Structure formats: structure tokens, C-alpha cells
Amino acid sequence: MSEESPHAGPMIRKDFLDDLGLDIPETIDEWYSVLTAVKNSKNPSIVLSMPARGVNETIGTFLSAFGIAPEFYQVDGKVKYGRIEEGYKKYLETMNQWYGEGLIDSEFATRDNQSLNSLMDSGEVAAIHQQSPSFISKQKALGQLWTGVPYPSLVKGQPNPW
């Protein structure tokens, strides 16, 4: 039996991690360190590709680490709205820092799929939230080794709340 690729979620260039002797990031701080190292050493055109709205609407790849969902959700029978919770402000502050340091695609809000796919196919993207089961196979055929990554948490060893 062959290993099945992830169908959706955060993914990163495993070949970049291996070249730099880095482990798969598990926390927001580890993601920051890994993305910074990749940017400084590999210099891809896009270190991290983000959805056009800045949040993956199903769970929020990085947002969920802050204990909230992107839209409405419930905790212990109480309905909450993620974008008004304190965790959302912390998420925005973190993403603002990453964006300011060039870790997030500067054109994420306007980049179309065709240009992103072209950059990915040419090896110019280091990390992404992907929703395609054929993605890893396609990139492997192009000489890139990608791997699925667990949704990050804020604390090492503590699972992502979603």
C-alpha cells in the first residue's frame, strides 16, 4: 500500500526543510522561524501563499491556533463570532508582522489562481494551504517535495483546538 497524500490543509516544501535541517513546524512561533529561514536561505518569490481574504474560510489555517474559527462557531453551547474575539486581533497582529517582513505573498489579496499555479509549478512558493489531492503528486513530478503539516497551535505539544 502506498502512502496517501493529504487532501487539504497547510503544506510546505519538505525539500526546503530538509536542505535547511528544519523540522516540520507545529506552533505559530515555529512557523515564523521556518518561514524566516526559508525566506533568507531559499528566497522564493512567495514564502507563504494566503487565501485572498487572508483566512481559509473552513477553519483558518493559522487563525485556528488562536482558539477561534473564522466565522460563527459554538463553545459549550454558546455561539461566538470569530472576528470579534480577542484571538482575532492577535491573529491579525501576527499576520501583519509576517506580511511586513515579507513572509506572506504581497499580492495575496489580488493574485489569481493561474499566476499562483505558475509560480508553484516553477518552484517559487514555499508554503500554502492547499485543497487538492493531486497537488503533491503534481509537484513531485516537477521535482518538488511537499508535505502536509498539522494545523499549528500556540503552545508546543498542545493540539490545535479545531
Phi, psi and omega in degrees: 000137179266156179289134180271138177284154174297150181267334180197154176129184180292138179223152183217155178291106179293326178297325176294314180301314181298315180301325183264000180067033183256148175273162175297128182290140179243339182238167176301317179297320178293321176301315180302313180297316181294313181298321178295316179296318179296316179301313184287330185259322185259336177050052177288157177300321178234118177283307180228122175271134179243154173298156185304327180272359179087351181220132171289122190291342182280322181215331183083089185314309181262328180303319183297336177298334182273011173082017181225164175254162184290334183237223177281143175204173180228146177228122180051042177081000180256127180280134179231160176237115188308321187285356175246003179276155180302323180301331180292321177297317179296320176300311181298320178297318179295313181294326176297317178298311181300316180297314180299332179267006177077021179274339179250140178311121182293344180249021186303325185286339183238356183290129178273163183299323182297313180290323177296314180299321178297315178294321178295315181297330180272004177083018186262015178233135183258330182207150185198159165263117187244146179230054181215119181294339181270355185304307185296319179298317180297313183293325177297319178298334178270005177090015179248140178251109180253155175217149173288150183231139177300148173301132186286161173238177176273333185240128179304131179087348179263125182292154174300134185293348181251000000 
